[in-house]
Amino acid sequence: MEIVTTVKEVRDRVKAWKKEGKQVGLVPTMGYLHEGHKSLIDKAVAENDAVVVSVFVNPMQFGPTEDLASYPRDLEADAKLCEAAGASLIFHPEPEEMYKDGFCSFVDMNGLTNALCGLSRPVHFRGVCTVVNKLFNIVQPDKAYFGEKDAQQLAVIKRMVTDLNMDIEIVGCPIIREADGLAKSSRNTYLSPESRKQAVILSKAIFLGKKMVEDGERDAAKIKKAMTDLINTMPLATIDYVEIVDGMTMQSIDTLKGDILCAIAVNIGGEARLIDNFHYTV
């Protein structure tokens, strides 16, 4: 496995693979990889002849008060995980390589980005769409792999690929959880021992909501109230949102019908904003 830092190097490697008739997969990440990322790489390796993993902490998707500077980074550990999983190449550019002087072109989206995380992180999805579009143009993958934990991001990227007629298959991969249920996240490392203990309330709320839906509850307000009340039993938990939305449009719904997404975002102890969700088809 090789680590490259320039757009030209990635393009040269991918062109060579495609001349050999190889199918190429892409796993976009911000690094500090964990078992959740590994599950994406494993699936990509199983379905493609060559796999590129991008490791790039994208400054464009962070707001001015967010954790860009403190976001965890460990390229050496990332490389070991990627190599063990069978990845072919890591693309690890500097911001200056991705955003040249005078950069002024962006990918914006309305509708899907106006709810959930888009409300409290107004610049986030512009940054996500722009960098993912750039990675797709640079790597030209046949398939790209994203985690279902970031459900709104996955929906946004699928819509972008459809709207812009990109010839790429987007593959969503299931949430990977810790033994106690907490969804794996690079930001979990921010948590103090007590905050980490209380953070499990996110997955407990998700499991409660899903159980209510499975048992036949269709009133979104009742489900959201039960989940909210449970999260609020933890003194370090501050809710950003507890929402049930249409799985395609990300718009809030009152009665569960069709493909629904129940998503939550909670700040734990002022140390980390964590997200979790479940999909369900009624």
C-alpha positions in Angstrom: 0.0 0.0 0.0 1.2 3.5 -0.9 0.5 7.0 0.6 0.3 9.9 -1.9 -0.3 13.5 -1.3 -1.0 15.1 -4.7 -3.9 15.0 -7.1 -1.5 14.0 -10.0 -0.2 11.0 -8.1 -3.7 9.7 -7.4 -4.8 10.2 -11.0 -1.7 8.5 -12.4 -2.3 5.4 -10.2 -6.0 5.2 -11.0 -5.4 5.6 -14.8 -3.0 2.7 -14.6 -5.5 0.5 -12.8 -8.2 1.4 -15.2 -6.0 0.5 -18.2 -5.7 -2.9 -16.6 -9.5 -3.1 -16.5 -9.7 -2.8 -12.7 -12.7 -1.5 -10.9 -11.9 1.2 -8.3 -13.6 1.9 -5.0 -13.2 5.1 -2.9 -13.7 5.4 0.9 -13.6 9.2 1.8 -12.6 9.8 5.4 -11.3 12.5 7.7 -8.9 10.0 9.3 -8.4 8.8 12.8 -9.9 5.6 11.6 -11.8 3.1 13.7 -13.8 -0.1 13.2 -16.6 1.8 11.5 -14.2 3.1 8.8 -12.7 -0.4 8.6 -16.1 -1.9 7.8 -16.3 0.6 4.8 -12.8 -0.4 3.6 -13.6 -4.1 4.0 -16.7 -3.8 1.9 -14.9 -1.7 -0.7 -12.0 -4.3 -0.9 -14.6 -7.1 -1.3 -16.3 -5.4 -4.2 -13.5 -3.7 -6.1 -10.1 -4.5 -7.6 -8.4 -1.5 -6.1 -9.4 0.8 -3.2 -8.4 4.4 -2.5 -8.9 5.7 1.0 -8.8 9.5 1.3 -7.6 10.9 4.6 -8.3 14.6 4.7 -9.6 16.8 7.5 -11.7 19.1 5.3 -11.5 22.7 6.6 -14.5 23.7 4.5 -17.0 21.7 6.4 -16.1 23.1 9.8 -17.7 26.3 11.2 -15.6 29.0 12.8 -16.3 27.7 16.4 -16.0 24.0 15.6 -13.2 21.5 16.2 -11.0 21.8 13.1 -7.8 22.4 15.0 -8.4 19.8 17.6 -9.9 17.1 15.3 -7.9 13.9 16.1 -5.2 12.9 13.6 -3.0 9.8 13.4 -1.8 9.0 9.9 0.5 6.2 11.1 -2.3 4.3 12.7 -4.6 5.0 9.8 -2.1 3.5 7.4 -1.8 0.4 9.5 -5.6 -0.1 9.5 -5.9 0.6 5.8 -3.0 -1.8 4.9 -4.5 -4.6 7.1 -7.9 -4.1 5.5 -6.4 -4.4 2.0 -6.6 -0.9 0.7 -4.4 -0.1 -2.3 -3.7 3.6 -1.8 -4.1 6.4 0.8 -4.7 9.9 -0.6 -3.6 12.3 2.1 -3.4 15.8 0.7 -2.7 19.1 2.5 -5.5 21.7 2.4 -3.4 23.7 -0.1 -3.4 20.8 -2.5 -7.3 20.6 -2.4 -8.0 24.3 -2.3 -5.5 26.3 -4.4 -5.1 30.1 -4.0 -8.1 31.9 -5.3 -10.4 28.8 -4.9 -14.0 30.0 -5.4 -16.1 27.2 -6.7 -18.6 25.4 -4.4 -21.3 22.8 -4.6 -24.5 23.9 -2.8 -27.7 22.0 -2.1 -31.1 23.2 -0.9 -33.8 21.2 0.8 -32.0 18.1 2.2 -29.4 20.3 3.9 -31.9 22.7 5.6 -32.8 20.3 8.4 -31.1 18.2 11.2 -27.4 18.9 11.2 -27.8 21.6 8.5 -29.6 23.8 11.0 -26.9 24.0 13.6 -24.0 23.6 11.2 -25.0 26.0 8.3 -21.7 25.7 6.3 -21.2 22.0 6.9 -22.9 20.5 3.9 -21.6 23.0 1.4 -18.1 21.8 2.5 -19.1 18.2 2.4 -20.6 18.4 -1.1 -17.7 20.4 -2.4 -14.9 18.1 -1.1 -16.8 14.9 -2.1 -17.3 16.3 -5.6 -13.6 17.1 -5.8 -12.7 13.6 -4.6 -15.0 12.0 -7.1 -13.4 14.1 -9.9 -9.9 13.3 -8.8 -10.3 9.5 -8.2 -13.1 8.7 -10.7 -14.2 5.7 -8.7 -16.8 3.2 -9.8 -18.2 2.9 -6.2 -17.9 5.1 -3.1 -18.6 4.0 0.4 -20.1 6.0 3.3 -21.4 5.1 6.8 -25.0 5.1 7.6 -24.3 6.8 11.0 -24.0 10.1 9.0 -27.5 9.5 7.5 -28.1 13.0 6.3 -24.7 13.2 4.7 -25.4 9.9 2.9 -28.8 11.2 1.6 -27.2 14.4 0.5 -24.4 12.6 -1.4 -26.8 10.3 -3.1 -28.9 13.2 -4.2 -25.8 15.1 -5.5 -24.8 12.1 -7.6 -28.3 11.8 -9.0 -28.7 15.5 -9.7 -25.3 16.0 -11.3 -25.4 12.7 -13.3 -22.3 11.3 -11.8 -21.6 7.7 -12.9 -20.8 6.5 -9.4 -22.6 3.9 -7.2 -22.9 5.2 -3.7 -22.9 2.4 -1.1 -24.2 2.9 2.4 -22.7 0.7 5.2 -24.3 -0.1 8.6 -23.5 1.7 11.8 -20.7 0.0 13.8 -21.2 0.2 17.6 -19.1 -0.2 20.7 -19.8 -3.1 23.0 -22.1 -0.9 25.1 -24.0 0.4 22.0 -22.4 3.8 21.4 -21.9 4.4 17.7 -18.2 4.5 16.9 -17.0 7.9 16.1 -13.6 9.7 16.0 -15.1 12.3 18.3 -15.7 9.7 21.0 -12.0 10.2 21.9 -12.9 13.7 23.2 -15.0 12.3 26.0 -13.8 12.1 29.7 -14.6 8.9 31.5 -17.8 10.2 33.0 -19.0 11.8 29.7 -18.2 8.5 27.9 -20.4 6.7 30.4 -23.3 9.1 29.9 -22.9 9.1 26.1 -24.4 5.7 25.9 -27.8 7.4 26.4 -27.7 8.2 22.6 -27.9 4.6 21.6 -30.4 3.8 24.4 -32.7 6.5 23.0 -32.3 5.2 19.5 -33.1 1.6 20.6 -36.1 2.9 22.5 -37.4 4.8 19.5 -36.9 1.8 17.2 -38.7 -0.5 19.7 -41.7 1.9 19.8 -41.9 1.9 16.0 -41.5 -1.9 15.8 -44.3 -2.2 18.4 -46.6 -0.2 16.2 -46.3 3.5 17.3 -46.8 5.8 14.4 -47.1 9.2 16.2 -43.8 11.0 15.7 -44.4 13.3 18.6 -44.8 10.5 21.1 -41.7 8.8 19.9 -39.6 11.9 20.0 -40.9 12.8 23.5 -40.0 9.4 24.9 -36.5 9.6 23.4 -36.1 13.2 24.6 -37.2 12.3 28.1 -34.7 9.5 28.2 -31.7 11.6 27.0 -32.6 14.2 29.5 -32.0 11.8 32.4 -28.3 12.3 31.8 -27.1 15.6 33.3 -24.2 16.0 30.9 -26.4 15.6 27.8 -27.6 18.7 25.9 -29.9 17.9 23.0 -29.3 19.6 19.6 -32.2 17.7 18.0 -34.4 14.6 18.2 -36.2 14.4 14.9 -38.2 12.0 12.7 -38.1 12.9 9.0 -38.9 11.5 5.6 -35.9 9.3 4.6 -35.7 10.9 1.1 -36.5 14.5 1.7 -35.2 15.0 5.3 -38.4 16.9 6.0 -40.1 16.5 9.4 -43.2 14.3 9.6 -46.0 13.9 12.1 -47.1 10.4 11.2 -44.7 7.6 10.3 -45.2 6.3 6.8 -42.9 4.9 4.1 -39.1 5.2 4.6 -38.4 7.2 7.8 -35.3 8.4 9.5 -35.1 9.0 13.2 -32.0 11.0 13.9 -30.5 12.6 17.0 -27.6 14.9 17.8 -26.5 15.4 21.4 -23.7 17.4 23.0 -22.1 15.4 25.9 -20.5 17.5 28.6 -19.5 20.2 26.2 -16.8 17.8 25.0 -18.3 16.3 21.8 -21.4 16.6 19.7 -22.4 13.0 18.8 -25.0 11.7 16.4 -27.0 8.5 15.9 -30.0 7.3 14.0 -32.2 4.5 12.7 -34.0 3.9 9.4 -37.3 2.1 9.3 -39.8 1.4 6.5 -43.5 1.5 7.7 
